[in-house]
Amino acid sequence: MENGPAIFAGMVFCLFGGGLSAWTATSVRRRRPVALGVNPAVSAAVASLVSLASLVVGVWCLTRL
């Protein structure tokens, strides 16, 4: 992977994963729904898994420099 696209993709994935993780934690802490119309436990779990996967892909992209 070239350096420019790898840095851009890695940062986008890391920022998205970090933002989703912070938003999910804040929603759960305030007992607000993470996704409307969905079971709160399931939506928090799925959002956490997606944020973790995004962070892993971002770190993987950044290690490919």
C-alpha positions as CSV (number, residue, x, y, z in Angstrom):
1,M,0.0,0.0,0.0
2,E,1.3,3.4,-0.8
3,N,2.1,5.8,2.1
4,G,-0.5,8.5,1.4
5,P,-3.6,6.3,1.0
6,A,-2.5,4.1,3.9
7,I,-2.2,7.1,6.3
8,F,-5.5,8.6,5.1
9,A,-7.4,5.3,5.4
10,G,-5.8,4.4,8.7
11,M,-6.7,7.8,10.2
12,V,-10.3,7.7,8.9
13,F,-10.8,4.2,10.4
14,C,-9.2,5.2,13.7
15,L,-11.2,8.4,14.0
16,F,-14.5,6.7,13.1
17,G,-13.8,3.9,15.6
18,G,-12.8,6.2,18.3
19,G,-15.8,8.5,17.7
20,L,-18.2,5.6,17.6
21,S,-16.7,4.1,20.8
22,A,-17.0,7.4,22.7
23,W,-20.6,7.9,21.4
24,T,-21.6,4.4,22.4
25,A,-20.1,4.7,25.9
26,T,-21.8,8.1,26.4
27,S,-25.1,6.8,25.3
28,V,-24.9,3.7,27.5
29,R,-23.7,5.7,30.5
30,R,-26.7,8.1,30.2
31,R,-29.1,5.2,29.6
32,R,-30.1,6.6,26.2
33,P,-30.7,4.3,23.2
34,V,-27.7,3.6,20.9
35,A,-30.1,2.9,18.0
36,L,-33.7,3.7,18.0
37,G,-36.2,0.8,17.9
38,V,-33.6,-1.9,18.8
39,N,-32.9,-3.7,22.0
40,P,-30.4,-1.5,24.0
41,A,-28.1,-4.4,24.9
42,V,-27.9,-5.6,21.3
43,S,-27.4,-2.2,19.8
44,A,-24.6,-1.4,22.3
45,A,-22.9,-4.7,21.6
46,V,-23.0,-4.3,17.8
47,A,-21.8,-0.7,18.0
48,S,-18.9,-1.7,20.2
49,L,-17.9,-4.5,17.9
50,V,-18.1,-2.2,14.9
51,S,-16.0,0.4,16.6
52,L,-13.4,-2.2,17.7
53,A,-13.2,-3.6,14.2
54,S,-12.8,-0.1,12.8
55,L,-9.9,0.6,15.2
56,V,-8.2,-2.7,14.3
57,V,-8.5,-2.0,10.6
58,G,-7.1,1.5,11.1
59,V,-4.1,0.3,13.1
60,W,-3.5,-2.4,10.4
61,C,-3.5,0.3,7.7
62,L,-1.1,2.4,9.7
63,T,1.3,-0.5,10.2
64,R,1.5,-1.1,6.5
65,L,3.6,2.0,6.0
